Amino acid sequence: MPPSPGPSEGGLLKGGLSEPAGMGDAQIGSTARESRTLLLGLYSPGGSAEFRLPRQALGDFLRRTAKLVPYGCEAEAPDFLASPDRALASMLTAAPG
């Protein structure tokens, strides 16, 4: 199954920071009760999962990610492709901003 498109450059998660995004197997949007929390839903015929994400933490993670791998340049990121574990660790531990 192909990935669900996001509504803006940067994909599903970035788009979901400002408006509901996704269709079908992956969706993200604000929770009904609290706008500081996003609900990420992943759906398949075999089951589903829903995650609550702090909007600020997701935004910080996406900003750090874009510094390491700019939007639209994912295929040109040799460091990420060669060592995704190291690149992900760098994204998770880098200071926000």
Chimera marker file (.cmm) of the C-alpha trace (Angstrom):
<marker_set name="trace">
<marker id="1" x="0.000" y="0.000" z="0.000" r="1" g="1" b="0" radius="0.5"/>
<marker id="2" x="1.528" y="3.403" z="-0.934" r="1" g="1" b="0" radius="0.5"/>
<marker id="3" x="2.086" y="5.967" z="1.830" r="1" g="1" b="0" radius="0.5"/>
<marker id="4" x="-0.602" y="8.551" z="2.435" r="1" g="1" b="0" radius="0.5"/>
<marker id="5" x="0.303" y="11.965" z="1.028" r="1" g="1" b="0" radius="0.5"/>
<marker id="6" x="0.651" y="14.937" z="3.307" r="1" g="1" b="0" radius="0.5"/>
<marker id="7" x="-1.096" y="18.232" z="2.548" r="1" g="1" b="0" radius="0.5"/>
<marker id="8" x="2.113" y="20.255" z="2.293" r="1" g="1" b="0" radius="0.5"/>
<marker id="9" x="5.832" y="19.968" z="1.636" r="1" g="1" b="0" radius="0.5"/>
<marker id="10" x="7.326" y="17.930" z="4.432" r="1" g="1" b="0" radius="0.5"/>
<marker id="11" x="4.611" y="15.324" z="4.487" r="1" g="1" b="0" radius="0.5"/>
<marker id="12" x="1.993" y="14.036" z="6.797" r="1" g="1" b="0" radius="0.5"/>
<marker id="13" x="3.480" y="14.938" z="10.190" r="1" g="1" b="0" radius="0.5"/>
<marker id="14" x="4.441" y="18.486" z="9.238" r="1" g="1" b="0" radius="0.5"/>
<marker id="15" x="1.033" y="19.087" z="7.689" r="1" g="1" b="0" radius="0.5"/>
<marker id="16" x="-0.704" y="17.659" z="10.749" r="1" g="1" b="0" radius="0.5"/>
<marker id="17" x="0.826" y="20.329" z="12.986" r="1" g="1" b="0" radius="0.5"/>
<marker id="18" x="-1.523" y="22.936" z="11.526" r="1" g="1" b="0" radius="0.5"/>
<marker id="19" x="-4.513" y="20.988" z="10.162" r="1" g="1" b="0" radius="0.5"/>
<marker id="20" x="-5.894" y="17.446" z="9.938" r="1" g="1" b="0" radius="0.5"/>
<marker id="21" x="-3.810" y="15.489" z="7.437" r="1" g="1" b="0" radius="0.5"/>
<marker id="22" x="-3.689" y="12.101" z="5.786" r="1" g="1" b="0" radius="0.5"/>
<marker id="23" x="-6.185" y="9.652" z="4.458" r="1" g="1" b="0" radius="0.5"/>
<marker id="24" x="-6.758" y="5.953" z="4.674" r="1" g="1" b="0" radius="0.5"/>
<marker id="25" x="-3.933" y="4.154" z="6.458" r="1" g="1" b="0" radius="0.5"/>
<marker id="26" x="-2.329" y="7.154" z="8.211" r="1" g="1" b="0" radius="0.5"/>
<marker id="27" x="-4.013" y="10.234" z="9.658" r="1" g="1" b="0" radius="0.5"/>
<marker id="28" x="-3.056" y="12.971" z="12.110" r="1" g="1" b="0" radius="0.5"/>
<marker id="29" x="-4.948" y="15.853" z="13.685" r="1" g="1" b="0" radius="0.5"/>
<marker id="30" x="-5.761" y="17.630" z="16.941" r="1" g="1" b="0" radius="0.5"/>
<marker id="31" x="-7.607" y="15.760" z="19.624" r="1" g="1" b="0" radius="0.5"/>
<marker id="32" x="-11.114" y="17.001" z="20.310" r="1" g="1" b="0" radius="0.5"/>
<marker id="33" x="-10.330" y="17.970" z="23.897" r="1" g="1" b="0" radius="0.5"/>
<marker id="34" x="-6.866" y="19.457" z="23.678" r="1" g="1" b="0" radius="0.5"/>
<marker id="35" x="-5.227" y="21.338" z="20.827" r="1" g="1" b="0" radius="0.5"/>
<marker id="36" x="-1.737" y="20.861" z="22.321" r="1" g="1" b="0" radius="0.5"/>
<marker id="37" x="-2.045" y="17.134" z="21.647" r="1" g="1" b="0" radius="0.5"/>
<marker id="38" x="-2.153" y="15.460" z="18.237" r="1" g="1" b="0" radius="0.5"/>
<marker id="39" x="-3.620" y="12.048" z="17.510" r="1" g="1" b="0" radius="0.5"/>
<marker id="40" x="-1.694" y="9.912" z="14.992" r="1" g="1" b="0" radius="0.5"/>
<marker id="41" x="-3.702" y="6.974" z="13.679" r="1" g="1" b="0" radius="0.5"/>
<marker id="42" x="-2.213" y="4.084" z="11.700" r="1" g="1" b="0" radius="0.5"/>
<marker id="43" x="-4.735" y="1.681" z="10.169" r="1" g="1" b="0" radius="0.5"/>
<marker id="44" x="-4.452" y="-1.591" z="8.252" r="1" g="1" b="0" radius="0.5"/>
<marker id="45" x="-6.607" y="-4.653" z="7.636" r="1" g="1" b="0" radius="0.5"/>
<marker id="46" x="-4.539" y="-6.447" z="10.304" r="1" g="1" b="0" radius="0.5"/>
<marker id="47" x="-5.151" y="-3.895" z="13.033" r="1" g="1" b="0" radius="0.5"/>
<marker id="48" x="-4.735" y="-0.296" z="14.047" r="1" g="1" b="0" radius="0.5"/>
<marker id="49" x="-2.809" y="1.872" z="16.479" r="1" g="1" b="0" radius="0.5"/>
<marker id="50" x="-3.381" y="5.379" z="17.776" r="1" g="1" b="0" radius="0.5"/>
<marker id="51" x="-0.734" y="7.564" z="19.390" r="1" g="1" b="0" radius="0.5"/>
<marker id="52" x="-1.094" y="10.849" z="21.261" r="1" g="1" b="0" radius="0.5"/>
<marker id="53" x="1.763" y="13.236" z="20.467" r="1" g="1" b="0" radius="0.5"/>
<marker id="54" x="2.575" y="16.557" z="22.120" r="1" g="1" b="0" radius="0.5"/>
<marker id="55" x="2.333" y="19.140" z="19.313" r="1" g="1" b="0" radius="0.5"/>
<marker id="56" x="5.384" y="21.098" z="20.566" r="1" g="1" b="0" radius="0.5"/>
<marker id="57" x="7.599" y="18.002" z="20.826" r="1" g="1" b="0" radius="0.5"/>
<marker id="58" x="6.627" y="16.866" z="17.322" r="1" g="1" b="0" radius="0.5"/>
<marker id="59" x="7.338" y="20.338" z="15.923" r="1" g="1" b="0" radius="0.5"/>
<marker id="60" x="10.751" y="20.392" z="17.626" r="1" g="1" b="0" radius="0.5"/>
<marker id="61" x="11.572" y="16.922" z="16.249" r="1" g="1" b="0" radius="0.5"/>
<marker id="62" x="10.570" y="17.924" z="12.708" r="1" g="1" b="0" radius="0.5"/>
<marker id="63" x="12.702" y="21.107" z="12.869" r="1" g="1" b="0" radius="0.5"/>
<marker id="64" x="15.747" y="19.059" z="13.979" r="1" g="1" b="0" radius="0.5"/>
<marker id="65" x="15.038" y="16.502" z="11.259" r="1" g="1" b="0" radius="0.5"/>
<marker id="66" x="14.807" y="19.206" z="8.555" r="1" g="1" b="0" radius="0.5"/>
<marker id="67" x="18.190" y="20.618" z="9.616" r="1" g="1" b="0" radius="0.5"/>
<marker id="68" x="19.813" y="17.217" z="9.062" r="1" g="1" b="0" radius="0.5"/>
<marker id="69" x="17.764" y="16.182" z="6.019" r="1" g="1" b="0" radius="0.5"/>
<marker id="70" x="16.006" y="19.144" z="4.336" r="1" g="1" b="0" radius="0.5"/>
<marker id="71" x="12.484" y="18.545" z="3.038" r="1" g="1" b="0" radius="0.5"/>
<marker id="72" x="12.581" y="17.203" z="-0.503" r="1" g="1" b="0" radius="0.5"/>
<marker id="73" x="16.210" y="16.019" z="-0.184" r="1" g="1" b="0" radius="0.5"/>
<marker id="74" x="15.610" y="12.698" z="1.557" r="1" g="1" b="0" radius="0.5"/>
<marker id="75" x="16.966" y="10.640" z="-1.355" r="1" g="1" b="0" radius="0.5"/>
<marker id="76" x="20.168" y="12.713" z="-1.334" r="1" g="1" b="0" radius="0.5"/>
<marker id="77" x="20.960" y="12.112" z="2.339" r="1" g="1" b="0" radius="0.5"/>
<marker id="78" x="23.843" y="9.605" z="2.247" r="1" g="1" b="0" radius="0.5"/>
<marker id="79" x="24.538" y="9.885" z="5.993" r="1" g="1" b="0" radius="0.5"/>
<marker id="80" x="20.967" y="8.986" z="6.785" r="1" g="1" b="0" radius="0.5"/>
<marker id="81" x="20.792" y="6.146" z="4.282" r="1" g="1" b="0" radius="0.5"/>
<marker id="82" x="24.168" y="4.713" z="5.327" r="1" g="1" b="0" radius="0.5"/>
<marker id="83" x="23.473" y="4.821" z="9.062" r="1" g="1" b="0" radius="0.5"/>
<marker id="84" x="19.811" y="5.463" z="9.872" r="1" g="1" b="0" radius="0.5"/>
<marker id="85" x="20.291" y="4.496" z="13.547" r="1" g="1" b="0" radius="0.5"/>
<marker id="86" x="23.008" y="7.140" z="14.035" r="1" g="1" b="0" radius="0.5"/>
<marker id="87" x="21.027" y="9.763" z="12.118" r="1" g="1" b="0" radius="0.5"/>
<marker id="88" x="17.862" y="9.090" z="14.137" r="1" g="1" b="0" radius="0.5"/>
<marker id="89" x="19.816" y="9.271" z="17.398" r="1" g="1" b="0" radius="0.5"/>
<marker id="90" x="21.171" y="12.650" z="16.267" r="1" g="1" b="0" radius="0.5"/>
<marker id="91" x="17.639" y="13.893" z="15.520" r="1" g="1" b="0" radius="0.5"/>
<marker id="92" x="16.365" y="12.774" z="18.909" r="1" g="1" b="0" radius="0.5"/>
<marker id="93" x="19.201" y="14.275" z="20.960" r="1" g="1" b="0" radius="0.5"/>
<marker id="94" x="19.841" y="17.576" z="19.126" r="1" g="1" b="0" radius="0.5"/>
<marker id="95" x="18.735" y="20.706" z="20.958" r="1" g="1" b="0" radius="0.5"/>
<marker id="96" x="15.448" y="22.202" z="19.665" r="1" g="1" b="0" radius="0.5"/>
<marker id="97" x="15.509" y="25.375" z="17.621" r="1" g="1" b="0" radius="0.5"/>
<link id1="1" id2="2" r="1" g="1" b="0" radius="0.2"/>
<link id1="2" id2="3" r="1" g="1" b="0" radius="0.2"/>
<link id1="3" id2="4" r="1" g="1" b="0" radius="0.2"/>
<link id1="4" id2="5" r="1" g="1" b="0" radius="0.2"/>
<link id1="5" id2="6" r="1" g="1" b="0" radius="0.2"/>
<link id1="6" id2="7" r="1" g="1" b="0" radius="0.2"/>
<link id1="7" id2="8" r="1" g="1" b="0" radius="0.2"/>
<link id1="8" id2="9" r="1" g="1" b="0" radius="0.2"/>
<link id1="9" id2="10" r="1" g="1" b="0" radius="0.2"/>
<link id1="10" id2="11" r="1" g="1" b="0" radius="0.2"/>
<link id1="11" id2="12" r="1" g="1" b="0" radius="0.2"/>
<link id1="12" id2="13" r="1" g="1" b="0" radius="0.2"/>
<link id1="13" id2="14" r="1" g="1" b="0" radius="0.2"/>
<link id1="14" id2="15" r="1" g="1" b="0" radius="0.2"/>
<link id1="15" id2="16" r="1" g="1" b="0" radius="0.2"/>
<link id1="16" id2="17" r="1" g="1" b="0" radius="0.2"/>
<link id1="17" id2="18" r="1" g="1" b="0" radius="0.2"/>
<link id1="18" id2="19" r="1" g="1" b="0" radius="0.2"/>
<link id1="19" id2="20" r="1" g="1" b="0" radius="0.2"/>
<link id1="20" id2="21" r="1" g="1" b="0" radius="0.2"/>
<link id1="21" id2="22" r="1" g="1" b="0" radius="0.2"/>
<link id1="22" id2="23" r="1" g="1" b="0" radius="0.2"/>
<link id1="23" id2="24" r="1" g="1" b="0" radius="0.2"/>
<link id1="24" id2="25" r="1" g="1" b="0" radius="0.2"/>
<link id1="25" id2="26" r="1" g="1" b="0" radius="0.2"/>
<link id1="26" id2="27" r="1" g="1" b="0" radius="0.2"/>
<link id1="27" id2="28" r="1" g="1" b="0" radius="0.2"/>
<link id1="28" id2="29" r="1" g="1" b="0" radius="0.2"/>
<link id1="29" id2="30" r="1" g="1" b="0" radius="0.2"/>
<link id1="30" id2="31" r="1" g="1" b="0" radius="0.2"/>
<link id1="31" id2="32" r="1" g="1" b="0" radius="0.2"/>
<link id1="32" id2="33" r="1" g="1" b="0" radius="0.2"/>
<link id1="33" id2="34" r="1" g="1" b="0" radius="0.2"/>
<link id1="34" id2="35" r="1" g="1" b="0" radius="0.2"/>
<link id1="35" id2="36" r="1" g="1" b="0" radius="0.2"/>
<link id1="36" id2="37" r="1" g="1" b="0" radius="0.2"/>
<link id1="37" id2="38" r="1" g="1" b="0" radius="0.2"/>
<link id1="38" id2="39" r="1" g="1" b="0" radius="0.2"/>
<link id1="39" id2="40" r="1" g="1" b="0" radius="0.2"/>
<link id1="40" id2="41" r="1" g="1" b="0" radius="0.2"/>
<link id1="41" id2="42" r="1" g="1" b="0" radius="0.2"/>
<link id1="42" id2="43" r="1" g="1" b="0" radius="0.2"/>
<link id1="43" id2="44" r="1" g="1" b="0" radius="0.2"/>
<link id1="44" id2="45" r="1" g="1" b="0" radius="0.2"/>
<link id1="45" id2="46" r="1" g="1" b="0" radius="0.2"/>
<link id1="46" id2="47" r="1" g="1" b="0" radius="0.2"/>
<link id1="47" id2="48" r="1" g="1" b="0" radius="0.2"/>
<link id1="48" id2="49" r="1" g="1" b="0" radius="0.2"/>
<link id1="49" id2="50" r="1" g="1" b="0" radius="0.2"/>
<link id1="50" id2="51" r="1" g="1" b="0" radius="0.2"/>
<link id1="51" id2="52" r="1" g="1" b="0" radius="0.2"/>
<link id1="52" id2="53" r="1" g="1" b="0" radius="0.2"/>
<link id1="53" id2="54" r="1" g="1" b="0" radius="0.2"/>
<link id1="54" id2="55" r="1" g="1" b="0" radius="0.2"/>
<link id1="55" id2="56" r="1" g="1" b="0" radius="0.2"/>
<link id1="56" id2="57" r="1" g="1" b="0" radius="0.2"/>
<link id1="57" id2="58" r="1" g="1" b="0" radius="0.2"/>
<link id1="58" id2="59" r="1" g="1" b="0" radius="0.2"/>
<link id1="59" id2="60" r="1" g="1" b="0" radius="0.2"/>
<link id1="60" id2="61" r="1" g="1" b="0" radius="0.2"/>
<link id1="61" id2="62" r="1" g="1" b="0" radius="0.2"/>
<link id1="62" id2="63" r="1" g="1" b="0" radius="0.2"/>
<link id1="63" id2="64" r="1" g="1" b="0" radius="0.2"/>
<link id1="64" id2="65" r="1" g="1" b="0" radius="0.2"/>
<link id1="65" id2="66" r="1" g="1" b="0" radius="0.2"/>
<link id1="66" id2="67" r="1" g="1" b="0" radius="0.2"/>
<link id1="67" id2="68" r="1" g="1" b="0" radius="0.2"/>
<link id1="68" id2="69" r="1" g="1" b="0" radius="0.2"/>
<link id1="69" id2="70" r="1" g="1" b="0" radius="0.2"/>
<link id1="70" id2="71" r="1" g="1" b="0" radius="0.2"/>
<link id1="71" id2="72" r="1" g="1" b="0" radius="0.2"/>
<link id1="72" id2="73" r="1" g="1" b="0" radius="0.2"/>
<link id1="73" id2="74" r="1" g="1" b="0" radius="0.2"/>
<link id1="74" id2="75" r="1" g="1" b="0" radius="0.2"/>
<link id1="75" id2="76" r="1" g="1" b="0" radius="0.2"/>
<link id1="76" id2="77" r="1" g="1" b="0" radius="0.2"/>
<link id1="77" id2="78" r="1" g="1" b="0" radius="0.2"/>
<link id1="78" id2="79" r="1" g="1" b="0" radius="0.2"/>
<link id1="79" id2="80" r="1" g="1" b="0" radius="0.2"/>
<link id1="80" id2="81" r="1" g="1" b="0" radius="0.2"/>
<link id1="81" id2="82" r="1" g="1" b="0" radius="0.2"/>
<link id1="82" id2="83" r="1" g="1" b="0" radius="0.2"/>
<link id1="83" id2="84" r="1" g="1" b="0" radius="0.2"/>
<link id1="84" id2="85" r="1" g="1" b="0" radius="0.2"/>
<link id1="85" id2="86" r="1" g="1" b="0" radius="0.2"/>
<link id1="86" id2="87" r="1" g="1" b="0" radius="0.2"/>
<link id1="87" id2="88" r="1" g="1" b="0" radius="0.2"/>
<link id1="88" id2="89" r="1" g="1" b="0" radius="0.2"/>
<link id1="89" id2="90" r="1" g="1" b="0" radius="0.2"/>
<link id1="90" id2="91" r="1" g="1" b="0" radius="0.2"/>
<link id1="91" id2="92" r="1" g="1" b="0" radius="0.2"/>
<link id1="92" id2="93" r="1" g="1" b="0" radius="0.2"/>
<link id1="93" id2="94" r="1" g="1" b="0" radius="0.2"/>
<link id1="94" id2="95" r="1" g="1" b="0" radius="0.2"/>
<link id1="95" id2="96" r="1" g="1" b="0" radius="0.2"/>
<link id1="96" id2="97" r="1" g="1" b="0" radius="0.2"/>
</marker_set>
